[in-house]
């Protein structure tokens, strides 16, 4: 601590990102990175953008990327906001759209950056417990008989699929939450939706209170490029733009814009690489269930699993001794689970073999 810190900094509990260890022959299954590389067309576009043009500032509006995303999702460019990874997009949304007199609502087990943003921006929030099976209960977000307006949410945010559980809420259920909270912004964080869900972007033209965020870090294998975006009514996007242009007018560099545009335009590669992850995920689930693991239903590029006879932290430590890294959370209700990123078939085979050895199977 320093006596020069502001009161805000003294009160922060920062987000802890997944470990990026430097170990030889590592099987890295802890940060939900895509096991396969980016589109070759994206890599070529990045190489082509590396030249004398880097002396110039990039397009502050990233119009080429907004146009590509608008075409893919069937919306207008004015309905697209882009930023330096979806974390920056979310940060701007917390300030622009989720900070109100009434509390922001989100699940009690969810992306752990949400309460960090609340602490940074001074946003009152309320955690809504998941069901016993770790599913989001739609009814918990809808108005109850006799409930005063002051007891309703000022805004709502949740990932779909949820993280770290991987559980998916069907699009019709998402729509119930959005329709049932017409006086509050509902932000659906779809970082993992391309691995088995149906995007709520299909609903944005019908609901002016809906904002949907996506990232290029997961399904498009561009975590190192840092590109994210949001889709919603133009009025919501304008609010994000006002915050962005009060913070950093150039969040995406020339290489990021070029690579992201090429990635969006390479639909065949995108679909094929996601399909490979889904196929591997299904096999991994079956292999772990054969070892008596309980595995939550997942529509993401990771699974959430626990063993009835072995401690989650202990299993995580035993895997680490074998240079296999998975994520363990010490939080209440989930401290027996491991979150395991779906890697290549070979990586998942190494993981399953190690677990067989640890369990004596």
ZIJOMO-V56107 format. One record per residue. N is the residue number from 0. RES is the residue in one small letter. SS is DSSP state (alpha for helix, beta for strand, coil for the rest). PSI is psi in degrees with one decimal (* if undefined). D_FIRST is the distance of its C-alpha to the first C-alpha in whole Angstrom. Layout:
# ZIJOMO-V56107
N/RES/SS/PSI/D_FIRST
N/RES/SS/PSI/D_FIRST
This chain:
# ZIJOMO-V56107
0/x/coil/153.3/0
1/x/coil/145.5/4
2/x/coil/-10.3/7
3/x/coil/-5.9/9
4/x/coil/147.5/7
5/x/coil/166.0/11
6/x/alpha/-33.6/11
7/x/alpha/-47.1/13
8/x/alpha/-39.8/9
9/x/alpha/-31.9/8
10/x/coil/-0.1/11
11/x/coil/143.3/12
12/x/coil/96.6/13
13/x/coil/155.5/14
14/x/coil/142.1/17
15/x/coil/108.0/18
16/x/coil/163.4/21
17/x/coil/144.1/24
18/x/coil/142.0/23
19/x/coil/74.3/25
20/x/coil/153.8/26
21/x/coil/81.3/28
22/x/coil/146.4/31
23/x/coil/145.0/35
24/x/coil/42.7/37
25/x/coil/137.4/35
26/x/beta/100.8/36
27/x/beta/105.0/33
28/x/coil/43.1/33
29/x/coil/-9.8/30
30/x/coil/16.5/29
31/x/coil/31.6/32
32/x/coil/151.0/33
33/x/coil/135.8/37
34/x/coil/-14.5/39
35/x/coil/154.8/41
36/x/coil/171.9/41
37/x/coil/169.5/41
38/x/coil/132.5/44
39/x/alpha/-30.7/46
40/x/alpha/-34.5/47
41/x/alpha/-42.5/43
42/x/alpha/-40.4/43
43/x/alpha/-38.4/46
44/x/alpha/-37.1/44
45/x/alpha/-43.3/41
46/x/alpha/-41.8/43
47/x/alpha/-27.8/45
48/x/coil/-5.2/43
49/x/coil/100.4/41
50/x/coil/-156.9/43
51/x/alpha/-25.6/43
52/x/alpha/-17.0/42
53/x/alpha/-11.2/39
54/x/alpha/-14.7/39
55/x/coil/150.2/39
56/x/coil/150.8/37
57/x/coil/171.4/37
58/x/coil/116.9/39
59/x/coil/-22.1/36
60/x/coil/-8.3/38
61/x/coil/49.4/39
62/x/alpha/-36.8/43
63/x/alpha/-39.9/44
64/x/alpha/-41.9/42
65/x/alpha/-39.9/42
66/x/alpha/-42.6/46
67/x/alpha/-43.2/46
68/x/alpha/-38.8/44
69/x/alpha/-41.5/46
70/x/alpha/-42.5/49
71/x/alpha/-38.3/48
72/x/alpha/-1.9/47
73/x/coil/36.4/49
74/x/coil/179.8/48
75/x/coil/150.8/47
76/x/alpha/-29.7/45
77/x/alpha/-9.4/44
78/x/alpha/7.5/42
79/x/beta/134.2/40
80/x/beta/136.7/36
81/x/beta/151.5/35
82/x/beta/179.3/31
83/x/coil/78.0/29
84/x/alpha/155.6/29
85/x/alpha/-20.7/30
86/x/alpha/-40.2/26
87/x/alpha/-40.2/26
88/x/alpha/-44.6/29
89/x/alpha/-42.0/28
90/x/alpha/-43.5/25
91/x/alpha/-36.2/27
92/x/alpha/-38.3/29
93/x/alpha/-42.1/27
94/x/alpha/-43.2/26
95/x/alpha/-33.1/30
96/x/coil/-17.8/32
97/x/coil/-2.7/30
98/x/coil/107.9/28
99/x/coil/177.5/31
100/x/coil/-40.0/31
101/x/coil/156.9/32
102/x/coil/150.6/30
103/x/beta/133.1/30
104/x/beta/138.8/31
105/x/beta/163.4/31
106/x/beta/154.1/31
107/x/coil/-26.2/29
108/x/coil/108.2/30
109/x/coil/-168.1/29
110/x/coil/120.8/27
111/x/coil/-1.0/23
112/x/alpha/-23.4/22
113/x/alpha/-51.2/24
114/x/alpha/-25.2/21
115/x/alpha/-45.9/18
116/x/alpha/-40.2/21
117/x/alpha/-40.8/21
118/x/alpha/-39.6/18
119/x/alpha/-40.6/17
120/x/alpha/1.7/20
121/x/coil/44.9/21
122/x/coil/122.5/24
123/x/coil/137.5/25
124/x/beta/159.9/26
125/x/beta/129.5/29
126/x/beta/127.1/29
127/x/beta/117.4/33
128/x/coil/137.7/34
129/x/coil/162.6/36
130/x/coil/172.0/39
131/x/coil/-30.8/40
132/x/coil/13.3/41
133/x/coil/20.5/37
134/x/coil/151.8/39
135/x/coil/127.2/38
136/x/coil/112.5/41
137/x/alpha/-40.4/42
138/x/alpha/-28.6/43
139/x/alpha/-17.5/40
140/x/alpha/0.9/39
141/x/coil/156.7/43
142/x/coil/138.1/44
143/x/coil/152.2/45
144/x/coil/131.3/48
145/x/coil/1.4/47
146/x/coil/128.0/43
147/x/coil/153.5/42
148/x/alpha/-33.1/41
149/x/alpha/-15.2/38
150/x/alpha/-1.3/37
151/x/coil/160.7/38
152/x/coil/146.5/35
153/x/coil/-27.7/34
154/x/beta/166.0/33
155/x/beta/140.5/34
156/x/beta/140.0/32
157/x/beta/147.8/33
158/x/beta/148.2/33
159/x/coil/109.6/37
160/x/coil/152.1/37
161/x/coil/153.9/34
162/x/coil/134.5/31
163/x/coil/11.7/31
164/x/coil/-32.6/34
165/x/coil/-3.3/37
166/x/coil/141.3/39
167/x/coil/139.6/41
168/x/coil/126.5/42
169/x/coil/152.0/45
170/x/alpha/-37.8/46
171/x/alpha/-34.1/48
172/x/alpha/-37.9/45
173/x/alpha/-44.0/43
174/x/alpha/-35.7/45
175/x/alpha/-41.4/46
176/x/alpha/-44.3/42
177/x/alpha/-47.8/42
178/x/alpha/-31.3/46
179/x/coil/-0.6/45
180/x/coil/54.2/42
181/x/coil/-17.9/43
182/x/coil/13.0/41
183/x/coil/144.2/38
184/x/beta/133.4/37
185/x/beta/116.6/37
186/x/beta/120.7/35
187/x/beta/114.7/36
188/x/beta/102.8/34
189/x/coil/48.6/36
190/x/coil/-28.6/34
191/x/coil/8.7/37
192/x/alpha/-24.8/40
193/x/alpha/-7.2/42
194/x/alpha/18.1/42
195/x/coil/3.8/44
196/x/coil/175.2/44
197/x/coil/125.1/45
198/x/coil/141.2/43
199/x/alpha/-2.0/43
200/x/alpha/-28.4/43
201/x/alpha/-16.7/47
202/x/alpha/-9.0/46
203/x/coil/-32.1/44
204/x/coil/-19.8/48
205/x/coil/-18.1/49
206/x/coil/107.7/45
207/x/coil/-10.7/44
208/x/coil/6.2/41
209/x/beta/129.1/40
210/x/beta/134.4/37
211/x/beta/130.2/37
212/x/beta/145.0/35
213/x/beta/164.6/35
214/x/beta/152.5/34
215/x/coil/-0.2/35
216/x/coil/-24.7/33
217/x/coil/-79.7/35
218/x/coil/-17.4/39
219/x/coil/8.1/39
220/x/coil/32.5/37
221/x/coil/41.3/35
222/x/coil/-32.4/32
223/x/coil/-10.0/31
224/x/coil/-27.5/32
225/x/coil/76.8/30
226/x/coil/129.9/33
227/x/beta/167.1/33
228/x/beta/164.4/35
229/x/beta/150.9/36
230/x/beta/133.2/39
231/x/beta/-172.7/41
232/x/coil/149.9/43
233/x/alpha/-31.6/42
234/x/alpha/-38.2/41
235/x/alpha/-42.8/38
236/x/alpha/-38.7/38
237/x/alpha/-38.6/38
238/x/alpha/-41.4/35
239/x/alpha/-40.9/33
240/x/alpha/-36.8/34
241/x/alpha/-40.2/33
242/x/alpha/-45.8/29
243/x/alpha/-45.1/30
244/x/coil/-0.5/31
245/x/coil/1.3/29
246/x/coil/-55.8/26
247/x/coil/109.8/28
248/x/coil/-13.9/32
249/x/coil/64.9/32
250/x/coil/-25.2/30
251/x/coil/128.1/33
252/x/coil/175.9/34
253/x/alpha/-38.5/38
254/x/alpha/-41.2/37
255/x/alpha/-43.0/36
256/x/alpha/-46.7/38
257/x/alpha/-46.9/41
258/x/alpha/-39.1/40
259/x/alpha/-42.0/40
260/x/alpha/-46.5/43
261/x/alpha/-36.7/45
262/x/alpha/-44.9/43
263/x/alpha/-36.7/44
264/x/alpha/-12.8/48
265/x/coil/70.1/48
266/x/alpha/-37.5/49
267/x/alpha/-45.2/51
268/x/alpha/-42.9/48
269/x/alpha/-50.2/46
270/x/alpha/-40.2/48
271/x/alpha/-42.0/49
272/x/alpha/-36.9/45
273/x/alpha/-40.4/44
274/x/alpha/-36.4/48
275/x/alpha/-40.8/47
276/x/alpha/-43.0/43
277/x/alpha/-42.4/45
278/x/alpha/-44.5/48
279/x/alpha/-40.2/46
280/x/alpha/-45.2/44
281/x/alpha/-38.4/47
282/x/alpha/-40.7/48
283/x/alpha/-42.5/44
284/x/alpha/-46.8/44
285/x/alpha/-41.5/48
286/x/alpha/-40.7/47
287/x/alpha/-37.5/44
288/x/alpha/-32.6/46
289/x/alpha/-20.1/49
290/x/coil/15.4/46
291/x/coil/14.8/46
292/x/beta/143.1/43
293/x/beta/124.0/42
294/x/beta/122.4/41
295/x/coil/147.4/40
296/x/coil/129.4/43
297/x/coil/135.3/41
298/x/coil/24.5/41
299/x/coil/-175.6/38
300/x/coil/29.8/38
301/x/beta/165.2/36
302/x/beta/158.7/37
303/x/beta/115.3/36
304/x/beta/147.3/37
305/x/beta/154.6/38
306/x/beta/135.0/40
307/x/coil/-19.6/42
308/x/coil/-2.7/42
309/x/beta/140.1/38
310/x/coil/138.0/35
311/x/alpha/-41.7/33
312/x/alpha/-37.3/30
313/x/alpha/-44.9/33
314/x/alpha/-41.4/35
315/x/alpha/-42.9/32
316/x/alpha/-39.9/31
317/x/alpha/-38.6/35
318/x/alpha/-38.0/35
319/x/alpha/-36.5/32
320/x/alpha/-23.4/34
321/x/coil/16.7/36
322/x/coil/35.0/34
323/x/beta/118.7/34
324/x/beta/120.7/31
325/x/coil/173.2/31
326/x/beta/132.7/28
327/x/beta/134.5/28
328/x/coil/135.2/26
329/x/coil/6.4/25
330/x/coil/153.5/25
331/x/coil/146.3/28
332/x/coil/-25.3/32
333/x/coil/14.5/31
334/x/coil/-5.6/29
335/x/coil/-3.2/33
336/x/coil/152.4/33
337/x/beta/135.9/33
338/x/beta/120.3/32
339/x/beta/117.6/35
340/x/beta/140.5/35
341/x/coil/113.2/39
342/x/coil/-157.2/39
343/x/coil/167.7/43
344/x/alpha/-40.1/45
345/x/alpha/-44.2/45
346/x/alpha/-43.3/41
347/x/alpha/-32.4/42
348/x/alpha/-40.1/45
349/x/alpha/-43.6/43
350/x/alpha/-50.3/40
351/x/alpha/-40.1/43
352/x/alpha/-40.3/45
353/x/alpha/-41.1/42
354/x/alpha/-37.4/41
355/x/alpha/-42.7/45
356/x/alpha/-45.2/44
357/x/alpha/-40.0/42
358/x/alpha/-8.8/44
359/x/coil/27.1/47
360/x/coil/*/49
